Amino acid sequence: MWSYLANPERFDRLARAVIPWTWGVAALLFAIGLPWALVISPPDYQQSETVRIMYVHVPAAWLAMAAYTGLAVSSFVYFIWSHNLADLAARALAPAGAVFAFLCLATGALWGRPMWGAWWVWDARLTSMLVLFLLYLGYMALRAAIEDEKLAARAGAILAMAGVLNLPIIKFSVDWWNTLHQPASVFRFDGPTIHPSALWPLSIMALAFTVLLTALVLTRMRAMILSRKADVLERRRERRLELEAGL
Amino acid sequence: MSAFFAMDGYAAFVWPSYALTLLGVGGLVLWTLQARRAAAARLARLQALETSALDTGALETGSSETTVTETGATEIDA
């Protein structure tokens, strides 16, 4: 599948067919998920209405981590096989992942204040999530700082692969250290411990975020392919003009 | 209805969470679509310049090698 998709023309054809669907499905899922999260789902017996923050906080956290997994995998593929599309995927994933990580931190603070009495605590879960956000920023800054495109891609890939160590720390931080943050309640060996009335809207919102990320990444990758083609034409035109001026 | 907006006294925490999410996600969407439009427009402009250069025969002064690459250019399509 990888070598099949590694052909930019083939990828382009497939992406063009898939992209409108991803936008449509994401919009549909949000249209179902949002009213379910805000109106239909019941308030929590302990947390009252603040539980509604979960429906944006948790998907943002999951997607920030999923986007990082994608960033690390594409970086690995680029690093080993030098597939340009893998590098484009990495570049497309980073800003989206950064936004999701930021949203996770911000909505977490807004949830922590009424429930814990603190906007922020320096415990392992919150700190490792902050590290994830900073990794995204560092990745984008590093790439922006290096002029040579190939070198920037390789340096970014190394940073992205090293940063993958942070993912298990985020996931297991709530088990390894004492924290105010609640432990995992959806992805558990013994099944989710959330009531279906909350698990359903949470799942739909998570799916909506996932499809939206797919739409964003594919659209961004296509935009980058188009500008790369434009760069080729631009260089060719400059050469031609130089040639004409010389004649 | 006002009970819905009051969020049992937690309106100051629930609504900003959704507002921030809308702002962040909406911003990403607009930024991405704008980048795609800008890239497509730039490519179309350069392709138009290329075609007009071909039409005026400006390229025929080049060597046969350039002609080969220029024919390749017509295959590049948005």
Interface residues (C-beta under 8 A of the other chain):
Chain A: L38 V39 P43 S48 E49 T50 R52 I53 V56 H57 A60 P95 A96 V99 F100 F102 L103 A106 T107 L110 W111 R113 P114 L212 L216 T219 R220 R222 A223 M224 L226 S227 K229 A230 V232 L233 E234 R236 R237 R240 L243 E244 L247
Chain B: F4 M7 D8 G9 Y10 F13 V14 P16 S17 Y18 L20 T21 G24 V25 G27 L28 V29 W31 T32 L33 A35 R36 A38 A39 A40 R42 L43 L46 Q47 L49 E50 A53 A58 L59 T61 G62 T69 A73 I76 A78
